[in-house]
Amino acid sequence: MEFLRTHGEPRFRADQIWHGIYRELAPSYAAITTLPKRLRALLKEALPLPVLAPIDVQESADGQTRKVLFRLHDGETIEAVLMLYEKRRTVCLSTQVGCAVGCAFCATGKAGFVRDLTAGEIAAQALHFARELDARGERLTNIVYMGMGEPFLNYDAVMRSIRILNDSAGFALGARRFTVSTVGIVPGIERFTDEGLQVNLAISLHAATDELRNRLVPMNRRYPVKEIMRACRAYVARTNRRVTFEIALIDGVNDAPDHAEAVVRLLSGLIAHVNLIPLNPVPGIPLRPSPRDRVEKFAEILRNAGIPTTVRLGRGIEIQAGCGQLRARSLVQ
């Protein structure tokens, strides 16, 4: 607003800009034709939109998963994924370049943490895919913050991006269509509890005991299972919303019946849902997905205990677009 006042523009110009970018999905100021040409040129020079240049696109053989490698203004790269379901169009967004968490089975953390993304860079990933869908008469229906990075280690930018994309005067995606996934950053869960938004919370659990989880998710040494569950129970008590717990099942590591029974004890009395995901393979990491019969047995134990459980089918695995497979990378020119 200050920029517009300085240049003698009326107040409604701000609404035109917001509407143009987030409702009309304009890829640049030049495409917002409700603005005078002079103002479009000034905005481009003084307030450039986030640079998110697609430099590589991969599509799964079934055409249901599309992964894009983006180059940012500083030359860093991130990946984001569009997944097509029968009734949903879901995009998986990255929140950081790299990741500091270093989960044992995840590609993103192998190169370490580089920097946080801005709220604009996060939202721009969603807008990119929204434009693709809009061109064929479809609309983005769901956004999951499950790409590169730990969302609650970039809390302010993540929440700002949600508010931007949720805003009724712009992109207007309903709050319940957002899901934020965390490895269990307790201060982030506590702040999230106080937000007053109906955004979904997911916990990347992977193991119910500190002994095993310390090996799989090193951040557990800082925020152990007991503290994570305390924060989750406070979240449910405050919001009356369920928490989704994600478990990547790894052959011979966390997929035995006693591991499932430990999850049952951990989630006892909590409004919860569990997603079981056979591990997506990552080059250079010597871990394998659990066999199907062990996955089904794990799910059976949870369901028999009254815990709603879904076995997630892998999507885009052959193009390294599945959970834990995204990484910043450079193309050989």
N, C-alpha and C positions, 0 to 999 in steps of 0.2 A: 504493500500500500504506500509506503514512504516513497518508493521509486516512482509510482504513478503520480503522487502529489507533486513531487519535485518537477516532473515534466508536464504539469498542468492537465493531467488526464482526469476525467470524472471517475467517481467511485465505482460505477458499474463496470468499468474495464476489468477490474479484478475478477468479477463474476464471469465475465466473458472468457478470460484466460483460463480460469479453473474449469469452466464448462467445456471449453475447447479441448483441453488436454485430457480430462478425466471422463467426460461424458461422450464427446464426439471422437475421442481417441486420436486427436491430431498428433502426428509424429514430430511436428516442429511448429514454431510460432508462425512460420510462413503459411502453414495450412489453416490457421485460424483466420478465416477471411472476414469475420465480423470486426476484426481489429484494423485500424488504419495501417497502411504500408509503412509509414514512418515509425509507428510504435512497434511493429513487428521487427523492424531492423534494429531499433534501440534495445528491445528485449533480447534479441539474439546476441548482441554485443555485451550487454551489461549483466544479464541474468540467464546464461546458457542453461538449457535443459541437460539433465544427466546424459553423459555419453555412454551408450550401451550398443556397441557395434557387433552384430552377429558375424562371426568369422568362420564358424563351422556348424553344420546342421547334420544330425544323424537321426534316422528313423528306423524303428524296429521293423522286422519282416512283416508283422501283421498290421503295420500302419497305425497302431494304437498308442505308440509312445514316440515322442519327438524331443530330442535333446539338443539344446543350442549352447554353443560356447560363445561367450560375449567378451569383447575386449573393452576395458574401462578407459577413462580419460588418461590415466597414468600408465597405461600399458599392461596392467594386471588383468587376469582373466578369471571368469567365474562360469559355472554351468547352471542351467535351470532346465526343468523338464515339464512338458505338457503330456498329460495322460488322458486318453479318451475312454470313457466308460459308456454303458448303454444310456444312462440318464444324466451323466455328469461329465463336466470338462474341468479337470483339476490341474493346477499348475503347482509345481514344487519349487519354492524360491530359496535362493542362497542369501545368507545374512552377513557373511564375512568372506574375505579372500583367505582361504585356508582355514585352519581350526587349531586351537590350542589344547583341546580336550584329549586328543590322541587315543581314541578307542582302539583296542587291539585289532579289530576287524574292519576298520574304516579307511578308505583311500584318502579322504580329504585331509586327515591329520598327518599323513606321512611326510608332507612337505612343510609342516608347521604352520604357524599363524603369520599372516602378512599385515592385514588391516581390517578394520570394520568397514562395512558398506554404509553409505548414507541412506536415510529414509527414501530419498529420491531414487537412488540406485536400486533399492529393493523393490519399490513400487514399479519402476520402469520395466523390470522383468515381467511382471504381471501384464503391464500394458502392451508389451511386445506380443505376447501370445493372445491377448484380447483382440488386437488388431488382426492377427491371422484368422482367428475364429470369426470375427465380424465380417471379414471379406467373404466368408462362405455362409453367412446368415446365422451364425451360432454365437453363443455367449459363454464366457468363462463363468463357471458355477461355484467353484471351490478353490481355496488357496491354502496350501499347507507350507509351513515354515520348517521344512525338513531337508533342505539342500545343504550346501556347504556352510559350515560354521555352527556355532552354538548361539541360538537366538537370544538367550537371557544373558549372554556376555556382551551383547550389543542391544541392551534392553530398550533404551530411549528411541533409537532409530527404528527398531522393530515395531514398537507401539505406535510411533508416529506414522509409519507406513500403513499400519492397519487402520488408523483413524482416517488417513487420506483415502484409502480404497473403500472404506465403509461410508464415507460422507455422502449423505443423501443428495447433495447438490452436484455430485460428481460421479464417480464410478459406481457408488451405491450398491456394493455387495454386502448382503446381510451379515451381521456379526457372527451368527451361528455357522456361517460357511467358511470361517477361518479356523485353522488349527495351528497352534504353536507347540512345537516339540522341544523338550529340553532333557539333558542327561540328569537333571536334578540340581540345578543351581538354586539353592534354597532361598537366598534373598530375592531372586527373580520370581520364584513361585509366590513368595509373600507379597511382593509388589503387585503381581498379576492378580492376586486374590482381591486386592483393594481397587482394581481398575473400574469395576462396575460394568464391564463389557461381557456380553454373552459369547465370548470367543472360547473355542474348545482348547483344553489343555491335554497334552500327551507327555508321558514320561518314558524316555528310552531306558528301560529297566535292565533287561538282559540277564539279570541274576538277582535272587532274593536275599542272598547272604553277602556280608561285607567281604568275607574271605575270597569268594569267587568274583564278586563284582569289582574288587580292587584290581584284579588281573585284567578284566575286560574293559573297565571304564576307570582309568586312573583318577579321574576327578572325584571318585567315590571316597578317596582318602581324605578329601577336604569336606565333602558333604556325604556322610555315610547314610546307609539305607534308613536307619531309624530317624534321622533328621529329615530326610526326604519325605518319609511317610507322615511324620508329624505335620509338615507343611501341606501335604496333600489332604490330610484329614481336616485341617483347618480350612482349606480351600472348599472342600465339599460342604462342611458345616456352614460356611459363610454364603456360598453361592447356590447350594443344592444342585450343583451340576456334577456329572460323573467325570472321572479321570480315565483316560485311555492309557494303558501300559503296553509298551512295545517290547517284544522279546525276539531277538534274532537267534534262532536255534542253530547251534554249532555242533557238528558231529563229535560226540564223545566228550564234550566240554560242559554244556549246560542243558542237555536234553534228556536226562534220565528221569524216571518217575519221582525220585526223591527231590529233584530240582522243581518239578511241577508241584509237588506237595508243599515245598517251601514257599512257592508263590501263593498257594491257597492260604497258608497261614498268614502270610504277609498282608494279603488283601481282605482278610476276614472282616466283615461288617462294613466295608467301604463300597460306595457306589462306584463301580469300576467296570471297564471293558478291557479285554486283553486281545491284542493283535499278535499272532505268532507268525514270524517271517523266517522261513528257511534261509539261512545265511546266503547273501549274494556274494559270489566269489570275486576276489580282488587279486590281480596279478601281484606276485611278490609277497602275499600273505598266505602262509601254509595252513589255512583253515578251510574246512569243507562244510557244506550245508548238511543238516540232519536228514537222514533218509525219511521217506514219506511215512512209513509205519510208525517211526518214533515221534514224528510231528503229530500224527493223529492220536497216539496214545497220550501225549502231553496234553493235547486239547481235550481229550476225553476226561482226564483227571480234573481239569479246571471246570469243565461243564458239569460234571457230576457233583462238584462242590457248589454249584449254583452261580458260577462266574461266567457271564456272557463272553464267548471266545470266538474269534474269527481267525481262520488260517488264510493269510494273504498270499495270493499267487504272485510270483515274480513278474515284473513288467520291465521290458527294455533291457533285460540282463545282457543280451548279446551286444548291446551298444554301450554297456557300462552306464546305464541310466537308472539302475535300481538303488535302493537304500544302501548307503555306505560305499557306493561306487563313484560318486562324483569327486572330481578333483580339478584344481586349476592346472591348466596345461598350455603349452605353446605349440603351435603348428610349425612344422618344418617348411620353410618357404622354398 
